[in-house]
Amino acid sequence: MTKINKALSLTLAAIVSMPTLAESVNTDDFSFGGRIEARGVLADSDFSDASRVRLNGQGKHEINDALTAVGKFEYEFTQDKKRQEIPGESSTSVINNLRYAYVGAETAFGTVTYGTQDNAVTYLTNFTDMAEYFSGYTNENITASGDRAEDTILYSFTQGDLKFNASANLKETENGGGLMVAYQVMQNVELSAGYAATEAAENETNSSDVYMVGARYTKDTILVSGLVQTGTLADADFNAVDAFASYGFGQNTVSVSYNYYSADEKEELDLNFVAFEYGRYIGDVAAYAGYKVAFNDDNSAGTTKNPLNADEFIMGARYSF
């Protein structure tokens, strides 16, 4: 117990000192930051903790007029819920998730990076993955269309209103890649299309792939976006629709999001819900709450095949530095 208390004390001291450390190490070439976020989720009177801590650093170094080295890392720390469910286990265990760890080079012809990072289509899926909590679910079933992937090469090129991304996933069991193109057709309107595919796993006969198109409209504090996907997940066809809208007034933001995912013969992955959120943002501090309404036939957290289909209430607070 003494060792546990000592470890918790050291962890708390380190977290409290992070903002000061960030201010002391931030330069034109390198920046350090993160967030401390307390979140609680209530589903069918069943409470669970979803708190997390993120630490990140990123930097650039100009090698010459034509070449600049770039790099980024980000760790996320969350509680190990499975370990807490073990009888007689009272101590808190932490899961360390490496979200980003990549290096690369930036030139006039684009940027190439390698490591754990975004996929090519992440720029597109982020059109609708804008909620504090209830968004960004429908693209995660295929490695090449997920938010991030390990052992990934990413090429990104921007020219005026045109943006192009291409990625290759080199991990042995998750080979694949993707392409994405986006164009700012008007000052407030951006359109995008993408394709991603992952080779079949050992126990599957078919590869997984997805075609996606999206659009977003932004003006002042208004954001409206949509994303449509269709493809195959191993041996099953699937369709997905995401929509998001938000409006900011003063230090407040209200939003609504919709997530739909339906795969043949894989009902355990199906999603169908709408969620409402409110957030208040004061400098580096944010507080928010949201409620999700599930549309599936059985929306009980204890009985639904996919717990994401349960009605849920979320409250959270975040300090960023």
PyMOL commands that set and color helices and strands:
alter all, ss='L'
color gray80, all
select helices_A, chain A and resi 2-25+81-84+122-125+143-145+267-269+307-309
alter helices_A, ss='H'
color red, helices_A
select strands_A, chain A and resi 30-43+46-49+52-64+67-79+94-107+110-118+148-159+162-169+176-186+189-198+208-219+222-233+236-249+252-263+271-282+285-294+312-320
alter strands_A, ss='S'
color yellow, strands_A
deselect
rebuild
show_as cartoon
